[in-house]
Amino acid sequence: MDRHIPFDALHNFRDLGGYRTADGRRIRPGRLYRADSLGKLTEGTEDWTRFLALGVRTVIDLRYPWEIDSRGRVPDHPTLTYHNLSIEHRPYNQAALTADVQAGPYLSERFLEVAEDGAQEIRQALEVITKSAESDEPLVFHCASGKDRTGELAALVLSLLGVDEPTIVEDFTLTELATEPLLAEWRTRNNGDSPTWPDYGRAPASVMRLFLKGLKDRYGSVEAYVTDALALNAQALTRTLRAALLEQPPTTHPALTFHKATEADAPTLARLHDSAALWMLARGIDQWKPGRKDEAHFRTRMSEGEVWLAHADGHLTGAWELWWSDPAAWGPRPDDAGYIHRLMTTPHTAPPGTGRRLLAEAESRIATTGRPYARLDCLTSNPRLRTYYETTGYRAVGERHDKTDGTNAPYGVTLMEKKLG
């Protein structure tokens, strides 16, 4: 489920594998990684063993040489080839920015500066990535937090591979799942103080959207930027990268298994919710917000109802909440229904049809209690989701225009119901 590979010292180490491309293929897992500073790795630790087990053969460090001097680099190892390609030429201090600075416009302008100032280094980085891909050897590129310089290079590579813009934006925003530990790291280095900029460590979707728009406004496309600014043959580069790094997705999938969540599953559920929320926001669906449903929320739902998780071959693929009453949306009702909430699937990795399978399992659980109806609600501003539920047998039976989720901001929902059996 989680693109973030767990380390003790690293917080933003991710596999770019699994993203789909426009032609229906996907990026091969375990071949291309992005990360925060590998200078935090130490020989002889479990982190170092875990890193070596990934089989990485090439490291591209996008930081300034002075950052490496002060905070270290990946340890030397006979299996590793190391490149320091500092793509940023104009240092700036994000932590010291003031609250009136908007992250989207400000950082996207810095990204555009890097795209032009660092053209030579970006060219070299793309050449190294291409050579590594041709050699069938895993590679990782990183900066300090694995967000801006790393995010910019990731966006260029994903675009050349044929990944669509919403997914590129989503990939950038996944740093939000690492913001808190990255902030804690900064505070430790700075005597417990906090950055003055509220958006330090954040990765809002607007940054990447504005950067990609700016790059296209100046050059026409990412490929034209590669050709005109980097003096590379974009068509040849694209063919080579796609031939080496893309594969057909699997056509068969393991069966789903289900288990009722316990308190120990609360962190996993909160992270799945945030991942799904970032997927939505990257596609302009203003429905869920990262951090809105925390571990305490899921523990409450377990105590007052049920929460279920789905796995395929040991990997998390989805989850849902099952309530036995929902007066906030449906008002007082007899005990004639189960109410399905927070139906979530893992972005990009859940087998096809997982959402329908989760619904069917939830409905089966409701039926075993003798209740004749399954009910749910969806935002009135999301007609696509309503249509999805209608294709699974639900029908709209009403609307509420004043539902709230604890933020005192009312919103409208369509009430949907399905007769079971």
PLY file of the C-alpha trace (Angstrom):
ply
format ascii 1.0
element vertex 421
property float x
property float y
property float z
element edge 420
property int vertex1
property int vertex2
end_header
0.00 0.00 0.00
2.58 2.50 1.15
5.10 3.95 -1.32
7.21 5.06 1.63
9.71 2.33 2.42
10.20 2.27 6.21
13.56 3.33 7.64
14.43 4.61 11.08
16.49 7.60 9.91
14.89 8.26 6.51
11.34 9.59 6.25
10.68 10.12 2.54
12.22 7.14 0.74
9.77 6.00 -1.98
9.46 3.59 -4.88
8.22 5.17 -8.12
7.17 1.73 -9.36
3.55 0.92 -10.10
2.44 4.23 -11.57
0.43 3.67 -14.76
1.27 5.36 -18.05
-1.01 6.61 -20.80
-0.44 3.48 -22.91
-1.60 1.17 -20.10
1.82 0.03 -18.90
3.28 0.69 -15.47
6.68 1.62 -14.04
8.54 -1.48 -12.91
8.70 -1.70 -9.11
12.08 -1.71 -7.42
13.92 0.12 -10.18
13.62 3.84 -9.48
13.56 5.40 -6.03
13.38 8.95 -4.65
14.44 9.88 -1.12
15.43 12.37 1.52
19.13 12.65 2.37
20.98 9.34 2.33
23.59 11.08 4.45
21.42 9.96 7.38
22.32 6.33 6.72
24.97 4.77 8.94
26.99 1.66 8.23
26.30 -1.29 10.51
22.70 -0.30 11.25
19.44 -2.01 10.29
18.76 0.97 7.99
21.98 0.30 6.09
21.17 -3.39 5.74
17.66 -2.51 4.57
19.02 -0.05 2.00
21.60 -2.48 0.59
18.89 -5.15 0.30
17.10 -2.97 -2.26
19.96 -3.62 -4.67
20.54 0.06 -5.45
23.62 0.49 -7.60
23.54 4.23 -8.38
22.94 7.23 -6.12
22.33 10.75 -7.45
22.74 13.38 -4.73
21.09 16.66 -5.80
22.35 18.74 -2.86
24.95 21.49 -2.74
28.49 20.35 -1.88
28.31 22.42 1.31
25.22 20.46 2.41
27.15 17.25 1.92
30.13 18.62 3.86
27.92 19.55 6.82
25.46 16.62 6.86
27.26 13.78 5.14
26.56 11.58 2.13
25.66 7.96 1.54
28.42 5.74 2.92
30.92 4.32 0.45
30.23 0.78 -0.66
31.76 -1.29 -3.46
28.33 -1.85 -5.06
27.45 1.87 -5.22
28.27 4.50 -7.83
27.79 8.01 -6.43
27.07 11.23 -8.36
26.77 14.68 -6.82
24.77 16.84 -9.25
23.71 20.04 -7.52
20.82 21.24 -9.69
19.94 24.28 -7.56
22.20 27.31 -8.06
20.46 30.02 -6.00
20.21 29.07 -2.32
17.18 30.25 -0.34
16.01 29.63 3.21
12.50 28.21 3.22
12.35 27.94 7.01
12.84 31.70 7.40
10.06 32.75 5.01
7.13 34.66 6.47
3.54 33.48 6.67
2.37 35.74 3.85
4.45 33.78 1.27
2.19 31.37 -0.63
3.84 28.03 -1.26
2.38 27.42 -4.73
3.58 30.55 -6.54
6.80 30.87 -4.55
8.11 27.32 -4.88
7.00 26.89 -8.49
9.09 29.94 -9.39
12.07 28.41 -7.60
11.49 25.19 -9.54
11.52 27.11 -12.83
14.79 28.78 -11.79
16.28 25.37 -11.11
15.03 24.06 -14.48
17.07 26.77 -16.22
20.01 27.37 -13.85
20.62 23.67 -13.37
20.13 22.59 -16.98
23.59 21.03 -17.20
23.19 19.02 -14.00
19.63 17.97 -14.86
20.89 16.78 -18.23
23.59 14.72 -16.51
21.03 13.31 -14.06
18.74 12.19 -16.88
21.69 10.61 -18.67
22.69 8.71 -15.51
19.09 7.55 -14.95
18.89 6.36 -18.56
22.18 4.49 -18.35
21.09 2.84 -15.11
17.76 1.86 -16.64
19.49 0.31 -19.66
21.77 -1.64 -17.31
18.75 -2.95 -15.38
20.17 -1.58 -12.13
18.11 0.16 -9.41
18.83 3.86 -8.84
17.86 6.41 -6.20
18.01 10.20 -6.43
17.65 12.46 -3.42
18.14 15.92 -1.92
17.75 17.00 1.71
14.05 16.37 2.40
13.24 14.53 -0.82
10.67 17.17 -1.71
11.67 20.05 -4.01
14.80 19.20 -6.00
13.91 15.53 -5.84
10.29 16.31 -6.72
11.31 18.35 -9.75
13.53 15.60 -11.16
10.85 13.01 -10.42
8.29 15.09 -12.32
10.53 15.27 -15.38
11.23 11.53 -15.35
7.59 10.57 -14.76
6.48 12.86 -17.57
8.99 11.33 -20.00
7.75 7.88 -19.00
4.20 8.87 -19.95
2.64 9.25 -16.48
-0.29 11.69 -16.49
-0.13 15.07 -14.77
-2.53 14.29 -11.87
-0.35 11.33 -10.87
2.80 13.47 -11.11
1.13 16.03 -8.85
0.03 13.28 -6.47
3.57 11.88 -6.31
4.86 15.31 -5.32
2.24 15.71 -2.58
3.09 12.37 -0.94
5.83 14.20 0.96
2.89 15.40 3.11
2.95 11.93 4.71
6.51 12.66 5.87
6.09 16.31 6.86
5.87 15.78 10.62
9.07 13.71 11.01
10.90 16.07 8.64
9.79 19.00 10.79
10.88 17.19 13.95
14.28 16.64 12.35
14.57 20.37 11.56
13.65 21.30 15.15
16.28 18.92 16.51
18.93 20.62 14.38
17.75 24.06 15.50
17.59 23.79 19.28
13.88 22.98 19.36
12.79 26.09 17.47
10.17 25.91 14.70
10.40 27.35 11.18
8.72 30.74 10.76
7.17 29.60 7.47
3.98 27.57 8.10
4.46 25.71 4.80
7.96 24.47 5.60
8.08 20.76 4.79
4.69 20.89 3.06
4.07 19.79 -0.52
0.79 21.30 -1.72
-0.47 20.22 -5.14
-0.44 23.83 -6.39
3.38 23.85 -6.42
3.69 21.08 -8.97
0.68 22.20 -11.01
2.12 25.70 -11.37
5.60 24.42 -12.15
4.38 22.12 -14.92
2.21 24.92 -16.32
5.15 27.33 -16.24
7.43 24.84 -17.97
4.84 24.24 -20.69
4.18 27.96 -21.10
7.91 28.55 -21.71
8.77 25.50 -23.79
5.51 23.97 -24.96
6.02 20.61 -23.25
8.40 18.70 -21.00
9.85 17.01 -24.08
10.51 20.41 -25.68
12.25 21.54 -22.48
14.47 18.46 -22.62
15.29 19.18 -26.26
15.70 22.96 -26.13
17.07 23.62 -22.64
18.95 20.38 -21.97
20.12 19.75 -25.56
19.06 16.11 -25.37
17.21 14.05 -27.95
13.91 13.82 -26.08
12.41 11.23 -28.43
15.38 8.89 -28.12
15.58 9.43 -24.36
11.88 8.68 -23.96
12.09 5.51 -26.04
15.02 4.23 -24.01
13.48 5.02 -20.62
10.14 3.48 -21.53
11.67 0.34 -22.99
13.77 -0.20 -19.86
11.46 0.94 -17.06
7.92 0.09 -18.19
6.11 -3.23 -18.12
2.64 -4.60 -18.67
0.62 -4.69 -15.43
-0.33 -8.12 -14.06
-3.46 -9.70 -15.48
-4.16 -11.96 -12.49
-4.41 -10.92 -8.87
-4.51 -12.79 -5.56
-7.83 -13.14 -3.78
-8.78 -10.54 -1.19
-8.93 -11.47 2.48
-10.66 -9.44 5.18
-10.15 -8.90 8.86
-11.79 -6.72 11.46
-9.53 -3.87 12.54
-8.10 -3.59 16.04
-6.58 -0.58 17.75
-3.16 -1.60 16.43
-4.45 -0.94 12.90
-5.33 2.72 13.60
-2.03 4.17 12.25
-2.38 2.14 9.04
-5.97 3.31 8.57
-5.07 6.98 9.13
-2.23 6.72 6.62
-4.46 5.00 4.07
-7.01 7.78 4.48
-4.35 10.45 3.93
-3.00 8.65 0.86
-6.50 8.46 -0.61
-7.10 12.12 0.23
-3.92 13.18 -1.60
-4.98 11.08 -4.60
-8.29 12.96 -4.67
-6.82 16.42 -4.24
-4.33 15.84 -7.07
-7.32 15.19 -9.33
-9.34 18.20 -8.22
-11.73 16.22 -6.01
-12.27 18.36 -2.92
-13.71 15.70 -0.63
-11.21 14.37 1.91
-8.36 16.29 3.53
-5.10 14.78 4.84
-5.07 14.69 8.62
-8.84 15.09 8.92
-9.32 11.49 10.11
-6.60 10.60 12.56
-5.87 7.49 14.60
-8.33 8.59 17.30
-11.11 8.77 14.71
-10.59 5.16 13.65
-10.36 3.94 17.24
-13.69 5.65 17.91
-15.25 3.99 14.87
-14.00 0.61 16.10
-15.56 1.16 19.53
-18.90 2.41 18.17
-19.14 0.18 15.09
-16.74 -1.82 12.97
-13.77 -1.12 10.71
-12.54 -3.69 8.21
-9.34 -4.05 6.22
-8.72 -5.94 2.98
-5.44 -7.54 1.94
-4.19 -9.28 -1.18
-1.24 -11.62 -0.72
-0.44 -9.90 2.56
-0.54 -6.36 1.13
-3.16 -3.83 2.23
-5.59 -3.00 -0.57
-8.43 -1.18 1.16
-10.65 -0.58 4.16
-14.08 0.65 5.18
-16.07 1.68 8.23
-19.40 0.09 9.15
-21.78 2.06 11.36
-25.01 0.75 12.87
-26.63 4.20 13.00
-25.99 7.53 11.31
-28.37 10.16 12.67
-26.19 13.05 11.44
-27.02 12.17 7.85
-30.13 9.97 8.05
-31.86 11.15 11.22
-33.49 8.74 13.68
-34.09 5.35 12.07
-35.01 1.85 13.21
-32.22 -0.75 13.28
-32.82 -1.71 9.66
-29.49 -0.84 8.00
-25.73 -0.75 8.14
-24.07 2.50 7.08
-20.90 2.26 4.98
-18.34 5.04 5.39
-14.75 5.74 4.39
-14.61 3.15 1.61
-10.90 3.36 0.70
-8.64 1.53 -1.72
-4.88 1.84 -2.02
-4.02 4.24 -4.87
-2.37 2.55 -7.89
-1.83 -0.82 -6.22
-5.30 -2.20 -5.41
-6.38 -4.92 -7.88
-9.05 -3.88 -10.41
-12.55 -4.10 -8.96
-11.37 -3.81 -5.35
-13.90 -1.08 -4.52
-16.83 -3.23 -5.64
-15.45 -6.21 -3.75
-15.21 -4.14 -0.56
-18.78 -2.95 -1.00
-20.01 -6.51 -1.49
-18.18 -7.67 1.63
-19.61 -4.79 3.68
-23.11 -5.59 2.42
-22.62 -9.25 3.31
-21.62 -8.28 6.84
-24.75 -6.10 7.14
-26.95 -8.93 5.86
-25.62 -11.35 8.47
-27.07 -9.08 11.17
-30.53 -9.35 9.64
-30.65 -5.73 8.53
-32.29 -5.42 5.07
-30.58 -2.23 3.84
-27.09 -0.90 3.15
-26.83 2.88 3.21
-24.15 5.42 2.43
-23.83 9.03 1.41
-21.63 10.88 -1.07
-20.96 14.54 -1.74
-23.54 16.17 -3.98
-20.57 17.88 -5.68
-19.16 14.49 -6.76
-21.56 13.13 -9.42
-18.95 10.65 -10.62
-18.98 8.90 -7.26
-22.78 8.87 -7.21
-22.78 7.20 -10.64
-20.30 4.61 -9.38
-22.58 3.66 -6.49
-25.60 3.57 -8.77
-23.85 1.01 -10.98
-23.46 -1.20 -7.89
-27.18 -1.13 -7.10
-27.59 1.91 -4.89
-30.28 4.50 -5.52
-30.56 8.09 -4.36
-33.30 8.49 -1.76
-32.68 12.03 -0.52
-30.23 14.83 0.19
-28.87 16.65 3.20
-27.43 20.13 2.77
-26.23 20.69 6.32
-24.03 17.74 7.17
-20.84 18.54 9.09
-17.73 16.55 9.96
-16.65 18.45 13.06
-15.16 21.42 11.19
-18.34 23.54 11.44
-18.41 23.80 7.65
-21.70 22.27 6.40
-21.77 20.45 3.08
-24.34 18.65 0.97
-24.60 14.89 0.58
-26.74 12.57 -1.50
-28.27 9.77 0.58
-28.08 6.38 -1.16
-29.66 3.06 -0.24
-29.55 -0.54 -1.46
-32.02 -3.31 -0.60
-30.08 -6.42 0.32
-30.97 -9.94 -0.73
0 1
1 2
2 3
3 4
4 5
5 6
6 7
7 8
8 9
9 10
10 11
11 12
12 13
13 14
14 15
15 16
16 17
17 18
18 19
19 20
20 21
21 22
22 23
23 24
24 25
25 26
26 27
27 28
28 29
29 30
30 31
31 32
32 33
33 34
34 35
35 36
36 37
37 38
38 39
39 40
40 41
41 42
42 43
43 44
44 45
45 46
46 47
47 48
48 49
49 50
50 51
51 52
52 53
53 54
54 55
55 56
56 57
57 58
58 59
59 60
60 61
61 62
62 63
63 64
64 65
65 66
66 67
67 68
68 69
69 70
70 71
71 72
72 73
73 74
74 75
75 76
76 77
77 78
78 79
79 80
80 81
81 82
82 83
83 84
84 85
85 86
86 87
87 88
88 89
89 90
90 91
91 92
92 93
93 94
94 95
95 96
96 97
97 98
98 99
99 100
100 101
101 102
102 103
103 104
104 105
105 106
106 107
107 108
108 109
109 110
110 111
111 112
112 113
113 114
114 115
115 116
116 117
117 118
118 119
119 120
120 121
121 122
122 123
123 124
124 125
125 126
126 127
127 128
128 129
129 130
130 131
131 132
132 133
133 134
134 135
135 136
136 137
137 138
138 139
139 140
140 141
141 142
142 143
143 144
144 145
145 146
146 147
147 148
148 149
149 150
150 151
151 152
152 153
153 154
154 155
155 156
156 157
157 158
158 159
159 160
160 161
161 162
162 163
163 164
164 165
165 166
166 167
167 168
168 169
169 170
170 171
171 172
172 173
173 174
174 175
175 176
176 177
177 178
178 179
179 180
180 181
181 182
182 183
183 184
184 185
185 186
186 187
187 188
188 189
189 190
190 191
191 192
192 193
193 194
194 195
195 196
196 197
197 198
198 199
199 200
200 201
201 202
202 203
203 204
204 205
205 206
206 207
207 208
208 209
209 210
210 211
211 212
212 213
213 214
214 215
215 216
216 217
217 218
218 219
219 220
220 221
221 222
222 223
223 224
224 225
225 226
226 227
227 228
228 229
229 230
230 231
231 232
232 233
233 234
234 235
235 236
236 237
237 238
238 239
239 240
240 241
241 242
242 243
243 244
244 245
245 246
246 247
247 248
248 249
249 250
250 251
251 252
252 253
253 254
254 255
255 256
256 257
257 258
258 259
259 260
260 261
261 262
262 263
263 264
264 265
265 266
266 267
267 268
268 269
269 270
270 271
271 272
272 273
273 274
274 275
275 276
276 277
277 278
278 279
279 280
280 281
281 282
282 283
283 284
284 285
285 286
286 287
287 288
288 289
289 290
290 291
291 292
292 293
293 294
294 295
295 296
296 297
297 298
298 299
299 300
300 301
301 302
302 303
303 304
304 305
305 306
306 307
307 308
308 309
309 310
310 311
311 312
312 313
313 314
314 315
315 316
316 317
317 318
318 319
319 320
320 321
321 322
322 323
323 324
324 325
325 326
326 327
327 328
328 329
329 330
330 331
331 332
332 333
333 334
334 335
335 336
336 337
337 338
338 339
339 340
340 341
341 342
342 343
343 344
344 345
345 346
346 347
347 348
348 349
349 350
350 351
351 352
352 353
353 354
354 355
355 356
356 357
357 358
358 359
359 360
360 361
361 362
362 363
363 364
364 365
365 366
366 367
367 368
368 369
369 370
370 371
371 372
372 373
373 374
374 375
375 376
376 377
377 378
378 379
379 380
380 381
381 382
382 383
383 384
384 385
385 386
386 387
387 388
388 389
389 390
390 391
391 392
392 393
393 394
394 395
395 396
396 397
397 398
398 399
399 400
400 401
401 402
402 403
403 404
404 405
405 406
406 407
407 408
408 409
409 410
410 411
411 412
412 413
413 414
414 415
415 416
416 417
417 418
418 419
419 420
